[in-house]
Amino acid sequence: MKKLLLAAALLSLAACASAPTGGPRTDWSCDGGAAFSVRFSGESAEVFAGGQLYNLPQAQTGSGVRYSNGAVDYREHQGVATLGGAQGGPYTNCRRG
């Protein structure tokens, strides 16, 4: 009985560990072969680029969307994204996929 309870507990922990932290991930392919991914969660974005993870709060913009921590800046407008300040760039003229 103890083994069964232990197995159930381990399965529960494994399910929690693999659950995504935010919404679905979007992959971006940019000019020059650069690529990155982004996942939105509430009023922030998790950006994975150049082997680094950046947590960016939502920022003001005139149009489109913008997330920035002051050093790294993600912008998306009319289906085109740019990412500035992140390792592995430049990330310009990025399209989904």
N, CA, C and O atoms as CSV, one atom per row, in Angstrom:
chain,resi,resn,atom,element,x,y,z
A,1,MET,N,N,0.815,-1.187,0.000
A,1,MET,CA,C,0.000,0.000,0.000
A,1,MET,C,C,0.868,1.263,0.000
A,1,MET,O,O,0.580,2.232,-0.704
A,2,LYS,N,N,1.951,1.231,0.816
A,2,LYS,CA,C,2.841,2.390,0.887
A,2,LYS,C,C,3.492,2.657,-0.467
A,2,LYS,O,O,3.657,3.811,-0.862
A,3,LYS,N,N,3.863,1.590,-1.180
A,3,LYS,CA,C,4.485,1.752,-2.496
A,3,LYS,C,C,3.504,2.398,-3.478
A,3,LYS,O,O,3.901,3.230,-4.294
A,4,LEU,N,N,2.245,2.023,-3.403
A,4,LEU,CA,C,1.227,2.587,-4.283
A,4,LEU,C,C,1.033,4.077,-4.002
A,4,LEU,O,O,0.914,4.872,-4.934
A,5,LEU,N,N,1.001,4.454,-2.738
A,5,LEU,CA,C,0.869,5.864,-2.370
A,5,LEU,C,C,2.087,6.666,-2.807
A,5,LEU,O,O,1.947,7.795,-3.278
A,6,LEU,N,N,3.265,6.104,-2.658
A,6,LEU,CA,C,4.497,6.769,-3.078
A,6,LEU,C,C,4.507,6.971,-4.593
A,6,LEU,O,O,4.887,8.038,-5.073
A,7,ALA,N,N,4.096,5.962,-5.337
A,7,ALA,CA,C,4.047,6.076,-6.802
A,7,ALA,C,C,3.051,7.151,-7.224
A,7,ALA,O,O,3.331,7.922,-8.142
A,8,ALA,N,N,1.896,7.215,-6.572
A,8,ALA,CA,C,0.899,8.231,-6.901
A,8,ALA,C,C,1.424,9.630,-6.598
A,8,ALA,O,O,1.195,10.563,-7.368
A,9,ALA,N,N,2.118,9.776,-5.494
A,9,ALA,CA,C,2.690,11.083,-5.129
A,9,ALA,C,C,3.742,11.510,-6.145
A,9,ALA,O,O,3.774,12.674,-6.545
A,10,LEU,N,N,4.597,10.595,-6.566
A,10,LEU,CA,C,5.627,10.916,-7.551
A,10,LEU,C,C,5.020,11.303,-8.894
A,10,LEU,O,O,5.508,12.224,-9.548
A,11,LEU,N,N,3.972,10.617,-9.308
A,11,LEU,CA,C,3.299,10.960,-10.560
A,11,LEU,C,C,2.671,12.354,-10.480
A,11,LEU,O,O,2.707,13.104,-11.455
A,12,SER,N,N,2.105,12.700,-9.342
A,12,SER,CA,C,1.527,14.035,-9.163
A,12,SER,C,C,2.587,15.105,-9.264
A,12,SER,O,O,2.372,16.129,-9.911
A,13,LEU,N,N,3.736,14.886,-8.631
A,13,LEU,CA,C,4.832,15.857,-8.698
A,13,LEU,C,C,5.358,15.998,-10.117
A,13,LEU,O,O,5.652,17.109,-10.557
A,14,ALA,N,N,5.478,14.913,-10.823
A,14,ALA,CA,C,5.972,14.969,-12.206
A,14,ALA,C,C,5.017,15.752,-13.093
A,14,ALA,O,O,5.457,16.504,-13.962
A,15,ALA,N,N,3.728,15.589,-12.887
A,15,ALA,CA,C,2.744,16.326,-13.686
A,15,ALA,C,C,2.840,17.823,-13.415
A,15,ALA,O,O,2.728,18.620,-14.346
A,16,CYS,N,N,3.043,18.216,-12.174
A,16,CYS,CA,C,3.174,19.636,-11.835
A,16,CYS,C,C,4.444,20.229,-12.420
A,16,CYS,O,O,4.428,21.366,-12.891
A,17,ALA,N,N,5.530,19.496,-12.401
A,17,ALA,CA,C,6.811,20.002,-12.883
A,17,ALA,C,C,6.794,20.260,-14.381
A,17,ALA,O,O,7.517,21.134,-14.860
A,18,SER,N,N,5.987,19.519,-15.131
A,18,SER,CA,C,5.998,19.676,-16.574
A,18,SER,C,C,4.912,20.633,-17.079
A,18,SER,O,O,4.813,20.867,-18.284
A,19,ALA,N,N,4.108,21.181,-16.185
A,19,ALA,CA,C,3.045,22.086,-16.609
A,19,ALA,C,C,3.630,23.415,-17.057
A,19,ALA,O,O,4.552,23.920,-16.417
A,20,PRO,N,N,3.116,24.003,-18.151
A,20,PRO,CA,C,3.631,25.291,-18.609
A,20,PRO,C,C,3.300,26.387,-17.620
A,20,PRO,O,O,2.290,26.317,-16.920
A,21,THR,N,N,4.170,27.424,-17.559
A,21,THR,CA,C,3.967,28.509,-16.609
A,21,THR,C,C,3.049,29.581,-17.156
A,21,THR,O,O,2.509,30.366,-16.377
A,22,GLY,N,N,2.850,29.648,-18.450
A,22,GLY,CA,C,2.013,30.692,-19.032
A,22,GLY,C,C,1.196,30.134,-20.170
A,22,GLY,O,O,0.841,28.955,-20.187
A,23,GLY,N,N,0.903,31.001,-21.123
A,23,GLY,CA,C,0.152,30.594,-22.297
A,23,GLY,C,C,1.014,29.800,-23.259
A,23,GLY,O,O,2.129,29.401,-22.922
A,24,PRO,N,N,0.498,29.573,-24.453
A,24,PRO,CA,C,1.262,28.814,-25.450
A,24,PRO,C,C,2.493,29.592,-25.914
A,24,PRO,O,O,2.506,30.823,-25.910
A,25,ARG,N,N,3.501,28.868,-26.304
A,25,ARG,CA,C,4.750,29.463,-26.788
A,25,ARG,C,C,4.618,29.797,-28.273
A,25,ARG,O,O,4.053,29.027,-29.049
A,26,THR,N,N,5.149,30.955,-28.649
A,26,THR,CA,C,5.198,31.355,-30.048
A,26,THR,C,C,6.659,31.425,-30.476
A,26,THR,O,O,7.467,32.088,-29.826
A,27,ASP,N,N,6.996,30.744,-31.564
A,27,ASP,CA,C,8.362,30.765,-32.096
A,27,ASP,C,C,8.454,31.796,-33.208
A,27,ASP,O,O,7.547,31.921,-34.031
A,28,TRP,N,N,9.562,32.537,-33.224
A,28,TRP,CA,C,9.803,33.581,-34.224
A,28,TRP,C,C,11.093,33.291,-34.975
A,28,TRP,O,O,12.104,32.938,-34.368
A,29,SER,N,N,11.060,33.439,-36.294
A,29,SER,CA,C,12.236,33.317,-37.162
A,29,SER,C,C,12.522,34.693,-37.740
A,29,SER,O,O,11.627,35.360,-38.259
A,30,CYS,N,N,13.780,35.112,-37.644
A,30,CYS,CA,C,14.149,36.480,-37.994
A,30,CYS,C,C,15.134,36.512,-39.165
A,30,CYS,O,O,15.709,35.494,-39.550
A,31,ASP,N,N,15.306,37.714,-39.714
A,31,ASP,CA,C,16.312,37.911,-40.764
A,31,ASP,C,C,17.672,37.452,-40.247
A,31,ASP,O,O,17.975,37.603,-39.064
A,32,GLY,N,N,18.480,36.897,-41.126
A,32,GLY,CA,C,19.821,36.454,-40.759
A,32,GLY,C,C,19.862,35.121,-40.045
A,32,GLY,O,O,20.932,34.701,-39.605
A,33,GLY,N,N,18.721,34.430,-39.912
A,33,GLY,CA,C,18.692,33.106,-39.301
A,33,GLY,C,C,18.512,33.101,-37.794
A,33,GLY,O,O,18.463,32.024,-37.199
A,34,ALA,N,N,18.412,34.259,-37.150
A,34,ALA,CA,C,18.183,34.302,-35.707
A,34,ALA,C,C,16.765,33.843,-35.398
A,34,ALA,O,O,15.874,33.955,-36.239
A,35,ALA,N,N,16.558,33.326,-34.189
A,35,ALA,CA,C,15.234,32.866,-33.776
A,35,ALA,C,C,15.098,33.001,-32.261
A,35,ALA,O,O,16.083,32.960,-31.523
A,36,PHE,N,N,13.863,33.161,-31.823
A,36,PHE,CA,C,13.573,33.208,-30.392
A,36,PHE,C,C,12.145,32.757,-30.172
A,36,PHE,O,O,11.392,32.588,-31.131
A,37,SER,N,N,11.761,32.559,-28.911
A,37,SER,CA,C,10.379,32.199,-28.592
A,37,SER,C,C,9.883,33.079,-27.454
A,37,SER,O,O,10.663,33.613,-26.666
A,38,VAL,N,N,8.573,33.212,-27.393
A,38,VAL,CA,C,7.948,34.040,-26.361
A,38,VAL,C,C,6.691,33.362,-25.853
A,38,VAL,O,O,5.977,32.700,-26.605
A,39,ARG,N,N,6.430,33.536,-24.558
A,39,ARG,CA,C,5.225,32.997,-23.917
A,39,ARG,C,C,4.670,34.109,-23.028
A,39,ARG,O,O,5.399,34.687,-22.223
A,40,PHE,N,N,3.390,34.403,-23.174
A,40,PHE,CA,C,2.763,35.480,-22.414
A,40,PHE,C,C,2.050,34.920,-21.198
A,40,PHE,O,O,1.427,33.859,-21.255
A,41,SER,N,N,2.152,35.647,-20.103
A,41,SER,CA,C,1.502,35.250,-18.866
A,41,SER,C,C,1.062,36.510,-18.135
A,41,SER,O,O,1.884,37.217,-17.551
A,42,GLY,N,N,-0.225,36.784,-18.169
A,42,GLY,CA,C,-0.729,37.997,-17.533
A,42,GLY,C,C,-0.185,39.231,-18.225
A,42,GLY,O,O,-0.358,39.399,-19.432
A,43,GLU,N,N,0.467,40.088,-17.471
A,43,GLU,CA,C,1.023,41.318,-18.028
A,43,GLU,C,C,2.538,41.233,-18.199
A,43,GLU,O,O,3.235,42.242,-18.096
A,44,SER,N,N,3.045,40.031,-18.459
A,44,SER,CA,C,4.478,39.866,-18.692
A,44,SER,C,C,4.701,38.846,-19.813
A,44,SER,O,O,3.799,38.108,-20.209
A,45,ALA,N,N,5.934,38.841,-20.301
A,45,ALA,CA,C,6.323,37.906,-21.358
A,45,ALA,C,C,7.619,37.216,-20.957
A,45,ALA,O,O,8.538,37.853,-20.442
A,46,GLU,N,N,7.685,35.924,-21.192
A,46,GLU,CA,C,8.914,35.148,-21.024
A,46,GLU,C,C,9.506,34.985,-22.410
A,46,GLU,O,O,8.898,34.368,-23.284
A,47,VAL,N,N,10.687,35.534,-22.609
A,47,VAL,CA,C,11.353,35.452,-23.907
A,47,VAL,C,C,12.580,34.578,-23.753
A,47,VAL,O,O,13.392,34.796,-22.853
A,48,PHE,N,N,12.724,33.569,-24.641
A,48,PHE,CA,C,13.900,32.707,-24.653
A,48,PHE,C,C,14.666,32.986,-25.932
A,48,PHE,O,O,14.187,32.719,-27.034
A,49,ALA,N,N,15.875,33.532,-25.766
A,49,ALA,CA,C,16.700,33.900,-26.921
A,49,ALA,C,C,18.171,33.750,-26.558
A,49,ALA,O,O,18.583,34.093,-25.450
A,50,GLY,N,N,18.951,33.242,-27.488
A,50,GLY,CA,C,20.396,33.135,-27.275
A,50,GLY,C,C,20.777,32.342,-26.045
A,50,GLY,O,O,21.797,32.628,-25.417
A,51,GLY,N,N,19.974,31.344,-25.686
A,51,GLY,CA,C,20.264,30.516,-24.516
A,51,GLY,C,C,19.913,31.168,-23.190
A,51,GLY,O,O,20.255,30.634,-22.135
A,52,GLN,N,N,19.246,32.297,-23.220
A,52,GLN,CA,C,18.877,33.024,-22.010
A,52,GLN,C,C,17.356,33.177,-21.916
A,52,GLN,O,O,16.666,33.249,-22.932
A,53,LEU,N,N,16.853,33.225,-20.701
A,53,LEU,CA,C,15.440,33.468,-20.454
A,53,LEU,C,C,15.296,34.876,-19.875
A,53,LEU,O,O,15.957,35.226,-18.897
A,54,TYR,N,N,14.434,35.668,-20.481
A,54,TYR,CA,C,14.193,37.046,-20.050
A,54,TYR,C,C,12.730,37.183,-19.648
A,54,TYR,O,O,11.835,36.800,-20.402
A,55,ASN,N,N,12.491,37.730,-18.461
A,55,ASN,CA,C,11.137,38.025,-18.002
A,55,ASN,C,C,10.908,39.511,-18.193
A,55,ASN,O,O,11.561,40.334,-17.551
A,56,LEU,N,N,9.984,39.855,-19.073
A,56,LEU,CA,C,9.764,41.242,-19.456
A,56,LEU,C,C,8.361,41.695,-19.061
A,56,LEU,O,O,7.378,41.073,-19.463
A,57,PRO,N,N,8.255,42.774,-18.278
A,57,PRO,CA,C,6.937,43.315,-17.972
A,57,PRO,C,C,6.374,44.092,-19.158
A,57,PRO,O,O,7.127,44.597,-19.991
A,58,GLN,N,N,5.053,44.183,-19.231
A,58,GLN,CA,C,4.408,44.926,-20.305
A,58,GLN,C,C,4.781,46.401,-20.176
A,58,GLN,O,O,4.872,46.934,-19.070
A,59,ALA,N,N,4.998,47.055,-21.320
A,59,ALA,CA,C,5.389,48.463,-21.346
A,59,ALA,C,C,4.470,49.227,-22.291
A,59,ALA,O,O,3.807,48.633,-23.142
A,60,GLN,N,N,4.437,50.533,-22.136
A,60,GLN,CA,C,3.604,51.368,-23.001
A,60,GLN,C,C,4.170,51.410,-24.418
A,60,GLN,O,O,5.382,51.363,-24.628
A,61,THR,N,N,3.250,51.500,-25.384
A,61,THR,CA,C,3.624,51.643,-26.784
A,61,THR,C,C,2.510,52.398,-27.507
A,61,THR,O,O,1.360,52.412,-27.067
A,62,GLY,N,N,2.870,53.015,-28.608
A,62,GLY,CA,C,1.868,53.742,-29.395
A,62,GLY,C,C,0.917,52.805,-30.107
A,62,GLY,O,O,-0.282,53.075,-30.178
A,63,SER,N,N,1.436,51.701,-30.639
A,63,SER,CA,C,0.605,50.702,-31.304
A,63,SER,C,C,1.295,49.349,-31.204
A,63,SER,O,O,2.507,49.281,-30.999
A,64,GLY,N,N,0.536,48.286,-31.346
A,64,GLY,CA,C,1.086,46.945,-31.193
A,64,GLY,C,C,1.270,46.607,-29.728
A,64,GLY,O,O,0.570,47.142,-28.869
A,65,VAL,N,N,2.218,45.713,-29.438
A,65,VAL,CA,C,2.519,45.331,-28.062
A,65,VAL,C,C,4.008,45.528,-27.798
A,65,VAL,O,O,4.834,45.440,-28.707
A,66,ARG,N,N,4.330,45.794,-26.546
A,66,ARG,CA,C,5.731,45.997,-26.152
A,66,ARG,C,C,5.916,45.474,-24.735
A,66,ARG,O,O,5.092,45.713,-23.853
A,67,TYR,N,N,7.018,44.753,-24.539
A,67,TYR,CA,C,7.426,44.265,-23.228
A,67,TYR,C,C,8.897,44.626,-23.074
A,67,TYR,O,O,9.688,44.423,-23.995
A,68,SER,N,N,9.268,45.164,-21.903
A,68,SER,CA,C,10.643,45.612,-21.735
A,68,SER,C,C,11.028,45.623,-20.265
A,68,SER,O,O,10.221,45.953,-19.396
A,69,ASN,N,N,12.289,45.251,-20.002
A,69,ASN,CA,C,12.831,45.370,-18.648
A,69,ASN,C,C,13.856,46.502,-18.574
A,69,ASN,O,O,14.570,46.625,-17.579
A,70,GLY,N,N,13.932,47.322,-19.609
A,70,GLY,CA,C,14.889,48.415,-19.661
A,70,GLY,C,C,16.147,48.066,-20.447
A,70,GLY,O,O,16.778,48.942,-21.037
A,71,ALA,N,N,16.505,46.801,-20.453
A,71,ALA,CA,C,17.681,46.346,-21.204
A,71,ALA,C,C,17.280,45.522,-22.421
A,71,ALA,O,O,17.898,45.633,-23.480
A,72,VAL,N,N,16.246,44.695,-22.274
A,72,VAL,CA,C,15.738,43.851,-23.361
A,72,VAL,C,C,14.336,44.334,-23.710
A,72,VAL,O,O,13.517,44.588,-22.827
A,73,ASP,N,N,14.071,44.458,-25.006
A,73,ASP,CA,C,12.830,45.049,-25.481
A,73,ASP,C,C,12.226,44.179,-26.581
A,73,ASP,O,O,12.854,43.959,-27.617
A,74,TYR,N,N,10.994,43.677,-26.355
A,74,TYR,CA,C,10.252,42.887,-27.341
A,74,TYR,C,C,9.104,43.737,-27.851
A,74,TYR,O,O,8.338,44.297,-27.067
A,75,ARG,N,N,8.988,43.832,-29.182
A,75,ARG,CA,C,7.882,44.574,-29.810
A,75,ARG,C,C,7.269,43.720,-30.901
A,75,ARG,O,O,7.955,42.992,-31.619
A,76,GLU,N,N,5.939,43.836,-31.003
A,76,GLU,CA,C,5.212,43.148,-32.069
A,76,GLU,C,C,4.158,44.094,-32.609
A,76,GLU,O,O,3.399,44.704,-31.856
A,77,HIS,N,N,4.127,44.205,-33.934
A,77,HIS,CA,C,3.145,45.078,-34.580
A,77,HIS,C,C,2.812,44.501,-35.951
A,77,HIS,O,O,3.706,44.269,-36.766
A,78,GLN,N,N,1.540,44.274,-36.201
A,78,GLN,CA,C,1.033,43.762,-37.477
A,78,GLN,C,C,1.750,42.485,-37.930
A,78,GLN,O,O,2.113,42.343,-39.097
A,79,GLY,N,N,1.945,41.560,-36.986
A,79,GLY,CA,C,2.515,40.257,-37.308
A,79,GLY,C,C,4.016,40.207,-37.469
A,79,GLY,O,O,4.558,39.168,-37.846
A,80,VAL,N,N,4.711,41.317,-37.189
A,80,VAL,CA,C,6.172,41.367,-37.281
A,80,VAL,C,C,6.722,41.733,-35.907
A,80,VAL,O,O,6.214,42.648,-35.259
A,81,ALA,N,N,7.761,41.019,-35.457
A,81,ALA,CA,C,8.345,41.266,-34.139
A,81,ALA,C,C,9.805,41.665,-34.252
A,81,ALA,O,O,10.490,41.326,-35.217
A,82,THR,N,N,10.266,42.396,-33.239
A,82,THR,CA,C,11.690,42.696,-33.064
A,82,THR,C,C,12.033,42.445,-31.608
A,82,THR,O,O,11.184,42.567,-30.725
A,83,LEU,N,N,13.274,42.097,-31.372
A,83,LEU,CA,C,13.764,41.863,-30.019
A,83,LEU,C,C,15.120,42.534,-29.910
A,83,LEU,O,O,16.052,42.171,-30.627
A,84,GLY,N,N,15.238,43.497,-29.033
A,84,GLY,CA,C,16.485,44.230,-28.870
A,84,GLY,C,C,17.109,43.951,-27.524
A,84,GLY,O,O,16.408,43.751,-26.532
A,85,GLY,N,N,18.449,43.937,-27.490
A,85,GLY,CA,C,19.181,43.783,-26.244
A,85,GLY,C,C,19.392,42.357,-25.784
A,85,GLY,O,O,20.058,42.148,-24.770
A,86,ALA,N,N,18.863,41.373,-26.472
A,86,ALA,CA,C,19.002,39.972,-26.075
A,86,ALA,C,C,20.216,39.341,-26.762
A,86,ALA,O,O,20.599,39.734,-27.863
A,87,GLN,N,N,20.805,38.359,-26.088
A,87,GLN,CA,C,21.929,37.629,-26.672
A,87,GLN,C,C,21.495,36.892,-27.929
A,87,GLN,O,O,20.353,36.447,-28.039
A,88,GLY,N,N,22.422,36.769,-28.877
A,88,GLY,CA,C,22.169,35.981,-30.081
A,88,GLY,C,C,21.556,36.749,-31.226
A,88,GLY,O,O,21.282,36.168,-32.277
A,89,GLY,N,N,21.329,38.056,-31.052
A,89,GLY,CA,C,20.688,38.866,-32.089
A,89,GLY,C,C,21.646,39.257,-33.189
A,89,GLY,O,O,22.792,38.807,-33.188
A,90,PRO,N,N,21.227,40.061,-34.104
A,90,PRO,CA,C,20.022,40.877,-34.034
A,90,PRO,C,C,18.766,40.079,-34.390
A,90,PRO,O,O,18.802,39.140,-35.185
A,91,TYR,N,N,17.671,40.484,-33.782
A,91,TYR,CA,C,16.371,39.872,-34.018
A,91,TYR,C,C,15.483,40.925,-34.681
A,91,TYR,O,O,14.756,41.654,-34.005
A,92,THR,N,N,15.552,40.994,-36.005
A,92,THR,CA,C,14.780,41.990,-36.738
A,92,THR,C,C,13.926,41.313,-37.804
A,92,THR,O,O,14.261,40.238,-38.302
A,93,ASN,N,N,12.812,41.967,-38.143
A,93,ASN,CA,C,11.899,41.462,-39.160
A,93,ASN,C,C,11.531,40.006,-38.903
A,93,ASN,O,O,11.651,39.161,-39.791
A,94,CYS,N,N,11.089,39.720,-37.695
A,94,CYS,CA,C,10.798,38.351,-37.274
A,94,CYS,C,C,9.356,37.985,-37.601
A,94,CYS,O,O,8.440,38.789,-37.423
A,95,ARG,N,N,9.172,36.765,-38.080
A,95,ARG,CA,C,7.863,36.242,-38.455
A,95,ARG,C,C,7.592,34.952,-37.676
A,95,ARG,O,O,8.518,34.209,-37.350
A,96,ARG,N,N,6.344,34.697,-37.388
A,96,ARG,CA,C,5.997,33.463,-36.664
A,96,ARG,C,C,6.403,32.249,-37.454
A,96,ARG,O,O,6.269,32.186,-38.677
A,97,GLY,N,N,6.909,31.280,-36.704
A,97,GLY,CA,C,7.274,30.028,-37.362
A,97,GLY,C,C,8.659,29.756,-37.271
A,97,GLY,O,O,9.123,28.735,-37.778
